[in-house]
Amino acid sequence: MDFASEEHIDEKFLPRLKKEVRSWVTAGIIGEAVRNQILAQYGDLYQAEIKNQRQARLSYIISIFGAILVGAGVLLYIGANWDYLPKGIKLLIIFSSIAFAYGIGMWLRMRSYERIGLVVLFLGSLFYGAGIALIAQIYNIQAQSGGLFLLWGSGVFLSGWALSSTLFLCFSSILFTPYKFYRAWMTLISQAGVVLAADESDKPFSVVQ
């Protein structure tokens, strides 16, 4: 589970329970005293746990956006001086940033900081995608057929599968989408080209007198 390391609380449970015990009282299965005793088990402490869970979820979402902003800031800073760096330094920055983010993220998860660790791992996945693009730029590799998104999405998917993370799996599906659209667009263009070529070949030759 991504949102928290502690047990998840079903926020819809109490409204369902209230409706259920009301029907039990109406059917004569239990009395009002028993009904009140049952509902008393879910008093202020339960409501406080629900509130904490909602706050944890909100902080988790904000942390994800924070990781995106941090990643963008780092990439912008490096990009401003990228052309002046030697190739070896460029590769060192790329691989070390990915390894550092994933290493810190896994360490935090092992220390039971599930939420923070996952956010740092997500930051590492952003560095991973940026690293693919930067390596392609260093070696003048042309990313054909949306290959950048395919490689990025594949890496994120494997991370999500290994971590059992819904966040990573959803992010990988988002990354695969541009690749699918690009492939569909190129297929459409190719088919259109074949049709046009066939039309040109069917036209009769004109003889100039």
C-alpha atoms as an extended CHARMM CRD file, in Angstrom:
* protein
*
       209  EXT
         1         1  MET       CA              0.0000000000        0.0000000000        0.0000000000  PROA      1               0.0000000000
         2         2  ASP       CA              1.3940000000        3.3920000000       -0.9930000000  PROA      2               0.0000000000
         3         3  PHE       CA             -0.4040000000        5.8830000000        1.1830000000  PROA      3               0.0000000000
         4         4  ALA       CA              0.8150000000        4.7670000000        4.5580000000  PROA      4               0.0000000000
         5         5  SER       CA              2.6310000000        2.0100000000        6.3180000000  PROA      5               0.0000000000
         6         6  GLU       CA             -0.1060000000        1.6820000000        8.9350000000  PROA      6               0.0000000000
         7         7  GLU       CA             -3.3890000000       -0.1410000000        8.3480000000  PROA      7               0.0000000000
         8         8  HSD       CA             -5.7610000000        1.6720000000        6.0580000000  PROA      8               0.0000000000
         9         9  ILE       CA             -9.0690000000        2.7850000000        7.5960000000  PROA      9               0.0000000000
        10        10  ASP       CA            -12.2150000000        2.5130000000        5.5100000000  PROA      10              0.0000000000
        11        11  GLU       CA            -13.7650000000        5.9800000000        5.7670000000  PROA      11              0.0000000000
        12        12  LYS       CA            -17.1160000000        4.7290000000        4.4770000000  PROA      12              0.0000000000
        13        13  PHE       CA            -17.3860000000        2.0270000000        7.1360000000  PROA      13              0.0000000000
        14        14  LEU       CA            -19.0100000000        4.1350000000        9.8670000000  PROA      14              0.0000000000
        15        15  PRO       CA            -21.8440000000        5.5450000000        7.6930000000  PROA      15              0.0000000000
        16        16  ARG       CA            -22.6080000000        2.0040000000        6.5180000000  PROA      16              0.0000000000
        17        17  LEU       CA            -22.5240000000        0.7310000000       10.1050000000  PROA      17              0.0000000000
        18        18  LYS       CA            -24.9270000000        3.4220000000       11.2870000000  PROA      18              0.0000000000
        19        19  LYS       CA            -27.3680000000        2.4980000000        8.5440000000  PROA      19              0.0000000000
        20        20  GLU       CA            -26.9950000000       -1.1980000000        9.3020000000  PROA      20              0.0000000000
        21        21  VAL       CA            -27.5500000000       -0.9920000000       13.0560000000  PROA      21              0.0000000000
        22        22  ARG       CA            -30.5760000000        1.2310000000       12.4730000000  PROA      22              0.0000000000
        23        23  SER       CA            -32.0990000000       -1.5660000000       10.4150000000  PROA      23              0.0000000000
        24        24  TRP       CA            -31.2130000000       -4.0550000000       13.1690000000  PROA      24              0.0000000000
        25        25  VAL       CA            -33.0770000000       -1.9480000000       15.7110000000  PROA      25              0.0000000000
        26        26  THR       CA            -36.0660000000       -1.6690000000       13.3830000000  PROA      26              0.0000000000
        27        27  ALA       CA            -36.0740000000       -5.4470000000       12.8710000000  PROA      27              0.0000000000
        28        28  GLY       CA            -35.8710000000       -6.0230000000       16.6260000000  PROA      28              0.0000000000
        29        29  ILE       CA            -32.5330000000       -7.8070000000       16.4610000000  PROA      29              0.0000000000
        30        30  ILE       CA            -30.9260000000       -5.3940000000       18.9210000000  PROA      30              0.0000000000
        31        31  GLY       CA            -32.1620000000       -2.6150000000       21.1760000000  PROA      31              0.0000000000
        32        32  GLU       CA            -31.2630000000        1.0510000000       21.3380000000  PROA      32              0.0000000000
        33        33  ALA       CA            -28.8410000000        0.4500000000       24.1990000000  PROA      33              0.0000000000
        34        34  VAL       CA            -26.8540000000       -2.0910000000       22.1850000000  PROA      34              0.0000000000
        35        35  ARG       CA            -26.9510000000        0.1840000000       19.1630000000  PROA      35              0.0000000000
        36        36  ASN       CA            -25.4590000000        3.0210000000       21.1830000000  PROA      36              0.0000000000
        37        37  GLN       CA            -22.7760000000        0.7240000000       22.5730000000  PROA      37              0.0000000000
        38        38  ILE       CA            -21.7720000000       -0.3770000000       19.0710000000  PROA      38              0.0000000000
        39        39  LEU       CA            -21.5530000000        3.1770000000       17.7500000000  PROA      39              0.0000000000
        40        40  ALA       CA            -19.6770000000        4.3010000000       20.8620000000  PROA      40              0.0000000000
        41        41  GLN       CA            -16.7790000000        2.0970000000       19.7210000000  PROA      41              0.0000000000
        42        42  TYR       CA            -16.2910000000        4.5320000000       16.8390000000  PROA      42              0.0000000000
        43        43  GLY       CA            -16.2640000000        7.8200000000       18.7150000000  PROA      43              0.0000000000
        44        44  ASP       CA            -13.6750000000       10.5920000000       18.9130000000  PROA      44              0.0000000000
        45        45  LEU       CA            -10.6820000000        8.2670000000       18.5330000000  PROA      45              0.0000000000
        46        46  TYR       CA            -12.0230000000        6.8030000000       15.3050000000  PROA      46              0.0000000000
        47        47  GLN       CA            -12.7990000000       10.2630000000       13.9290000000  PROA      47              0.0000000000
        48        48  ALA       CA             -9.2880000000       11.4110000000       14.8470000000  PROA      48              0.0000000000
        49        49  GLU       CA             -7.7910000000        8.4490000000       12.9620000000  PROA      49              0.0000000000
        50        50  ILE       CA             -9.8800000000        9.2810000000        9.9150000000  PROA      50              0.0000000000
        51        51  LYS       CA             -8.6970000000       12.8920000000       10.0790000000  PROA      51              0.0000000000
        52        52  ASN       CA             -5.0640000000       11.8200000000       10.3850000000  PROA      52              0.0000000000
        53        53  GLN       CA             -5.4470000000        9.4940000000        7.4280000000  PROA      53              0.0000000000
        54        54  ARG       CA             -6.8600000000       12.2720000000        5.2580000000  PROA      54              0.0000000000
        55        55  GLN       CA             -4.0630000000       14.6040000000        6.2660000000  PROA      55              0.0000000000
        56        56  ALA       CA             -1.4990000000       11.8970000000        5.5150000000  PROA      56              0.0000000000
        57        57  ARG       CA             -3.0120000000       11.3800000000        2.0700000000  PROA      57              0.0000000000
        58        58  LEU       CA             -2.9140000000       15.1180000000        1.3710000000  PROA      58              0.0000000000
        59        59  SER       CA              0.6990000000       15.4130000000        2.5200000000  PROA      59              0.0000000000
        60        60  TYR       CA              1.5720000000       12.4370000000        0.3190000000  PROA      60              0.0000000000
        61        61  ILE       CA              0.0660000000       14.0890000000       -2.7630000000  PROA      61              0.0000000000
        62        62  ILE       CA              1.7780000000       17.3890000000       -1.9630000000  PROA      62              0.0000000000
        63        63  SER       CA              5.0750000000       15.5270000000       -1.5350000000  PROA      63              0.0000000000
        64        64  ILE       CA              4.7060000000       14.0230000000       -5.0100000000  PROA      64              0.0000000000
        65        65  PHE       CA              4.2260000000       17.4600000000       -6.5450000000  PROA      65              0.0000000000
        66        66  GLY       CA              7.1670000000       18.6630000000       -4.4720000000  PROA      66              0.0000000000
        67        67  ALA       CA              9.3220000000       15.8670000000       -5.8700000000  PROA      67              0.0000000000
        68        68  ILE       CA              8.3280000000       16.8690000000       -9.4030000000  PROA      68              0.0000000000
        69        69  LEU       CA              9.2780000000       20.4930000000       -8.7070000000  PROA      69              0.0000000000
        70        70  VAL       CA             12.5890000000       19.4730000000       -7.1200000000  PROA      70              0.0000000000
        71        71  GLY       CA             13.3730000000       17.2500000000      -10.1000000000  PROA      71              0.0000000000
        72        72  ALA       CA             12.5150000000       20.0330000000      -12.5350000000  PROA      72              0.0000000000
        73        73  GLY       CA             14.6720000000       22.4890000000      -10.5860000000  PROA      73              0.0000000000
        74        74  VAL       CA             17.6740000000       20.1650000000      -10.5850000000  PROA      74              0.0000000000
        75        75  LEU       CA             17.2990000000       19.4880000000      -14.2970000000  PROA      75              0.0000000000
        76        76  LEU       CA             17.0020000000       23.1890000000      -15.0970000000  PROA      76              0.0000000000
        77        77  TYR       CA             20.1140000000       23.9700000000      -13.0610000000  PROA      77              0.0000000000
        78        78  ILE       CA             22.1280000000       21.2310000000      -14.7540000000  PROA      78              0.0000000000
        79        79  GLY       CA             20.7300000000       22.1540000000      -18.1660000000  PROA      79              0.0000000000
        80        80  ALA       CA             21.9550000000       25.7390000000      -17.7990000000  PROA      80              0.0000000000
        81        81  ASN       CA             25.5630000000       24.5010000000      -17.5640000000  PROA      81              0.0000000000
        82        82  TRP       CA             25.2110000000       21.2480000000      -19.4940000000  PROA      82              0.0000000000
        83        83  ASP       CA             27.0770000000       22.2700000000      -22.6510000000  PROA      83              0.0000000000
        84        84  TYR       CA             30.1790000000       23.2390000000      -20.6720000000  PROA      84              0.0000000000
        85        85  LEU       CA             30.5530000000       19.9140000000      -18.8710000000  PROA      85              0.0000000000
        86        86  PRO       CA             32.8230000000       17.0890000000      -20.1440000000  PROA      86              0.0000000000
        87        87  LYS       CA             31.1060000000       13.9170000000      -21.3080000000  PROA      87              0.0000000000
        88        88  GLY       CA             32.4190000000       11.8920000000      -18.3670000000  PROA      88              0.0000000000
        89        89  ILE       CA             31.0810000000       14.4050000000      -15.8390000000  PROA      89              0.0000000000
        90        90  LYS       CA             27.7070000000       14.3780000000      -17.5860000000  PROA      90              0.0000000000
        91        91  LEU       CA             27.4330000000       10.6060000000      -17.3230000000  PROA      91              0.0000000000
        92        92  LEU       CA             28.5830000000       10.6910000000      -13.6990000000  PROA      92              0.0000000000
        93        93  ILE       CA             25.8800000000       13.2250000000      -12.8310000000  PROA      93              0.0000000000
        94        94  ILE       CA             23.1910000000       11.1870000000      -14.5880000000  PROA      94              0.0000000000
        95        95  PHE       CA             23.9810000000        7.7980000000      -13.0420000000  PROA      95              0.0000000000
        96        96  SER       CA             24.8560000000        9.1240000000       -9.5960000000  PROA      96              0.0000000000
        97        97  SER       CA             21.6190000000       11.1360000000       -9.3050000000  PROA      97              0.0000000000
        98        98  ILE       CA             19.5370000000        8.0800000000      -10.2410000000  PROA      98              0.0000000000
        99        99  ALA       CA             21.4700000000        5.7790000000       -7.8900000000  PROA      99              0.0000000000
       100       100  PHE       CA             21.3550000000        8.3230000000       -5.0590000000  PROA      100             0.0000000000
       101       101  ALA       CA             17.5890000000        8.8650000000       -5.3160000000  PROA      101             0.0000000000
       102       102  TYR       CA             16.8000000000        5.1450000000       -5.5070000000  PROA      102             0.0000000000
       103       103  GLY       CA             19.2820000000        4.3150000000       -2.7490000000  PROA      103             0.0000000000
       104       104  ILE       CA             17.9060000000        6.9260000000       -0.3350000000  PROA      104             0.0000000000
       105       105  GLY       CA             14.3380000000        5.9340000000       -1.2130000000  PROA      105             0.0000000000
       106       106  MET       CA             14.9340000000        2.2610000000       -0.4740000000  PROA      106             0.0000000000
       107       107  TRP       CA             16.7860000000        3.1180000000        2.7540000000  PROA      107             0.0000000000
       108       108  LEU       CA             13.8460000000        5.2150000000        3.9250000000  PROA      108             0.0000000000
       109       109  ARG       CA             11.4150000000        2.4090000000        3.1330000000  PROA      109             0.0000000000
       110       110  MET       CA             13.5180000000       -0.0650000000        5.1040000000  PROA      110             0.0000000000
       111       111  ARG       CA             13.4590000000        2.4050000000        7.9980000000  PROA      111             0.0000000000
       112       112  SER       CA              9.6380000000        2.2900000000        7.8520000000  PROA      112             0.0000000000
       113       113  TYR       CA              9.3340000000        5.7470000000        6.2610000000  PROA      113             0.0000000000
       114       114  GLU       CA              7.1530000000        4.3000000000        3.5300000000  PROA      114             0.0000000000
       115       115  ARG       CA              5.5660000000        7.5080000000        2.2740000000  PROA      115             0.0000000000
       116       116  ILE       CA              8.7110000000        9.6320000000        2.1560000000  PROA      116             0.0000000000
       117       117  GLY       CA             10.7260000000        6.7670000000        0.6940000000  PROA      117             0.0000000000
       118       118  LEU       CA              8.2570000000        6.2790000000       -2.1170000000  PROA      118             0.0000000000
       119       119  VAL       CA              8.3290000000        9.9900000000       -2.9520000000  PROA      119             0.0000000000
       120       120  VAL       CA             12.1420000000        9.9100000000       -3.1670000000  PROA      120             0.0000000000
       121       121  LEU       CA             11.9290000000        6.8040000000       -5.3650000000  PROA      121             0.0000000000
       122       122  PHE       CA              9.4670000000        8.6470000000       -7.5850000000  PROA      122             0.0000000000
       123       123  LEU       CA             11.9990000000       11.4760000000       -7.8560000000  PROA      123             0.0000000000
       124       124  GLY       CA             14.5170000000        8.8530000000       -8.9440000000  PROA      124             0.0000000000
       125       125  SER       CA             12.1600000000        7.7200000000      -11.7070000000  PROA      125             0.0000000000
       126       126  LEU       CA             12.0660000000       11.3160000000      -12.9700000000  PROA      126             0.0000000000
       127       127  PHE       CA             15.8770000000       11.4040000000      -12.9730000000  PROA      127             0.0000000000
       128       128  TYR       CA             15.8350000000        8.0910000000      -14.8310000000  PROA      128             0.0000000000
       129       129  GLY       CA             13.6810000000        9.5150000000      -17.6380000000  PROA      129             0.0000000000
       130       130  ALA       CA             15.7660000000       12.6680000000      -17.8290000000  PROA      130             0.0000000000
       131       131  GLY       CA             18.9040000000       10.5160000000      -17.9160000000  PROA      131             0.0000000000
       132       132  ILE       CA             17.6580000000        8.6120000000      -20.9580000000  PROA      132             0.0000000000
       133       133  ALA       CA             17.0250000000       11.8740000000      -22.8230000000  PROA      133             0.0000000000
       134       134  LEU       CA             20.3770000000       13.3660000000      -21.8130000000  PROA      134             0.0000000000
       135       135  ILE       CA             22.3530000000       10.2590000000      -22.7850000000  PROA      135             0.0000000000
       136       136  ALA       CA             20.6060000000       10.2910000000      -26.1570000000  PROA      136             0.0000000000
       137       137  GLN       CA             21.6670000000       13.9240000000      -26.5230000000  PROA      137             0.0000000000
       138       138  ILE       CA             25.2690000000       13.2130000000      -25.5270000000  PROA      138             0.0000000000
       139       139  TYR       CA             25.6900000000       10.4760000000      -28.1300000000  PROA      139             0.0000000000
       140       140  ASN       CA             23.4280000000       12.1200000000      -30.7460000000  PROA      140             0.0000000000
       141       141  ILE       CA             20.9590000000        9.2300000000      -30.6500000000  PROA      141             0.0000000000
       142       142  GLN       CA             17.6620000000        9.9470000000      -32.3700000000  PROA      142             0.0000000000
       143       143  ALA       CA             14.7220000000        8.5780000000      -30.3660000000  PROA      143             0.0000000000
       144       144  GLN       CA             12.5540000000        7.0290000000      -33.0570000000  PROA      144             0.0000000000
       145       145  SER       CA              8.9530000000        5.8880000000      -32.6200000000  PROA      145             0.0000000000
       146       146  GLY       CA              8.7010000000        7.3920000000      -29.1380000000  PROA      146             0.0000000000
       147       147  GLY       CA             11.5290000000        5.1840000000      -27.8980000000  PROA      147             0.0000000000
       148       148  LEU       CA             12.2770000000        7.5750000000      -25.0230000000  PROA      148             0.0000000000
       149       149  PHE       CA              8.8320000000        7.0610000000      -23.5010000000  PROA      149             0.0000000000
       150       150  LEU       CA              9.0080000000        3.3100000000      -24.1160000000  PROA      150             0.0000000000
       151       151  LEU       CA             12.3100000000        2.9620000000      -22.2390000000  PROA      151             0.0000000000
       152       152  TRP       CA             11.1990000000        5.3290000000      -19.4940000000  PROA      152             0.0000000000
       153       153  GLY       CA              7.8350000000        3.6420000000      -19.0640000000  PROA      153             0.0000000000
       154       154  SER       CA              9.4070000000        0.1830000000      -19.0330000000  PROA      154             0.0000000000
       155       155  GLY       CA             11.8360000000        1.1460000000      -16.2810000000  PROA      155             0.0000000000
       156       156  VAL       CA              9.1030000000        2.7350000000      -14.1890000000  PROA      156             0.0000000000
       157       157  PHE       CA              6.8530000000       -0.2860000000      -14.7120000000  PROA      157             0.0000000000
       158       158  LEU       CA              9.5480000000       -2.6720000000      -13.4840000000  PROA      158             0.0000000000
       159       159  SER       CA             10.1110000000       -0.4410000000      -10.4480000000  PROA      159             0.0000000000
       160       160  GLY       CA              6.3790000000       -0.4110000000       -9.7440000000  PROA      160             0.0000000000
       161       161  TRP       CA              6.1910000000       -4.1810000000      -10.0650000000  PROA      161             0.0000000000
       162       162  ALA       CA              9.1640000000       -4.6820000000       -7.7360000000  PROA      162             0.0000000000
       163       163  LEU       CA              7.8540000000       -2.1710000000       -5.1770000000  PROA      163             0.0000000000
       164       164  SER       CA              4.1880000000       -3.1840000000       -5.5400000000  PROA      164             0.0000000000
       165       165  SER       CA              3.4990000000        0.5320000000       -6.0010000000  PROA      165             0.0000000000
       166       166  THR       CA              0.2700000000        1.7750000000       -7.5520000000  PROA      166             0.0000000000
       167       167  LEU       CA              1.8980000000        5.1840000000       -8.0560000000  PROA      167             0.0000000000
       168       168  PHE       CA              4.6720000000        3.7850000000      -10.2420000000  PROA      168             0.0000000000
       169       169  LEU       CA              2.3400000000        1.5380000000      -12.2250000000  PROA      169             0.0000000000
       170       170  CYS       CA             -0.0320000000        4.4260000000      -12.9530000000  PROA      170             0.0000000000
       171       171  PHE       CA              2.8860000000        6.6590000000      -13.9290000000  PROA      171             0.0000000000
       172       172  SER       CA              4.2140000000        3.9850000000      -16.3030000000  PROA      172             0.0000000000
       173       173  SER       CA              0.8100000000        3.7640000000      -18.0170000000  PROA      173             0.0000000000
       174       174  ILE       CA              0.9220000000        7.5400000000      -18.5190000000  PROA      174             0.0000000000
       175       175  LEU       CA              4.3980000000        7.2560000000      -20.0540000000  PROA      175             0.0000000000
       176       176  PHE       CA              3.3300000000        4.4680000000      -22.4140000000  PROA      176             0.0000000000
       177       177  THR       CA              0.4880000000        6.6340000000      -23.7670000000  PROA      177             0.0000000000
       178       178  PRO       CA              2.6770000000        9.0330000000      -25.8550000000  PROA      178             0.0000000000
       179       179  TYR       CA              4.5160000000        6.0280000000      -27.2790000000  PROA      179             0.0000000000
       180       180  LYS       CA              1.2260000000        4.4110000000      -28.3500000000  PROA      180             0.0000000000
       181       181  PHE       CA             -0.0430000000        7.6400000000      -29.8930000000  PROA      181             0.0000000000
       182       182  TYR       CA              3.2490000000        8.1420000000      -31.7370000000  PROA      182             0.0000000000
       183       183  ARG       CA              3.1480000000        4.5990000000      -33.1230000000  PROA      183             0.0000000000
       184       184  ALA       CA             -0.4750000000        4.9990000000      -34.1780000000  PROA      184             0.0000000000
       185       185  TRP       CA              0.3010000000        8.3300000000      -35.8560000000  PROA      185             0.0000000000
       186       186  MET       CA              3.2980000000        6.9080000000      -37.7310000000  PROA      186             0.0000000000
       187       187  THR       CA              1.2180000000        3.9150000000      -38.8410000000  PROA      187             0.0000000000
       188       188  LEU       CA             -1.4930000000        6.2540000000      -40.1210000000  PROA      188             0.0000000000
       189       189  ILE       CA              1.0530000000        8.3320000000      -42.0470000000  PROA      189             0.0000000000
       190       190  SER       CA              2.6190000000        5.1940000000      -43.5070000000  PROA      190             0.0000000000
       191       191  GLN       CA             -0.7610000000        3.8670000000      -44.6530000000  PROA      191             0.0000000000
       192       192  ALA       CA             -1.6450000000        7.2430000000      -46.1510000000  PROA      192             0.0000000000
       193       193  GLY       CA              1.6460000000        7.2320000000      -48.0330000000  PROA      193             0.0000000000
       194       194  VAL       CA              0.9520000000        3.7720000000      -49.4560000000  PROA      194             0.0000000000
       195       195  VAL       CA             -2.5140000000        4.8690000000      -50.6060000000  PROA      195             0.0000000000
       196       196  LEU       CA             -1.1330000000        7.9840000000      -52.2990000000  PROA      196             0.0000000000
       197       197  ALA       CA              1.5940000000        5.9590000000      -53.9840000000  PROA      197             0.0000000000
       198       198  ALA       CA             -0.9970000000        3.4790000000      -55.2560000000  PROA      198             0.0000000000
       199       199  ASP       CA             -3.1440000000        6.3170000000      -56.6200000000  PROA      199             0.0000000000
       200       200  GLU       CA             -0.1660000000        7.7850000000      -58.4680000000  PROA      200             0.0000000000
       201       201  SER       CA              0.7250000000        4.4240000000      -60.0020000000  PROA      201             0.0000000000
       202       202  ASP       CA             -2.8630000000        3.9660000000      -61.2610000000  PROA      202             0.0000000000
       203       203  LYS       CA             -2.8370000000        7.2260000000      -63.2220000000  PROA      203             0.0000000000
       204       204  PRO       CA             -2.3390000000        6.7890000000      -67.0160000000  PROA      204             0.0000000000
       205       205  PHE       CA              0.8700000000        8.1260000000      -68.5240000000  PROA      205             0.0000000000
       206       206  SER       CA              0.4540000000       11.1830000000      -70.6980000000  PROA      206             0.0000000000
       207       207  VAL       CA              2.4190000000       11.3220000000      -73.9180000000  PROA      207             0.0000000000
       208       208  VAL       CA              3.7950000000       14.7060000000      -74.8120000000  PROA      208             0.0000000000
       209       209  GLN       CA              3.4090000000       15.4100000000      -78.5370000000  PROA      209             0.0000000000
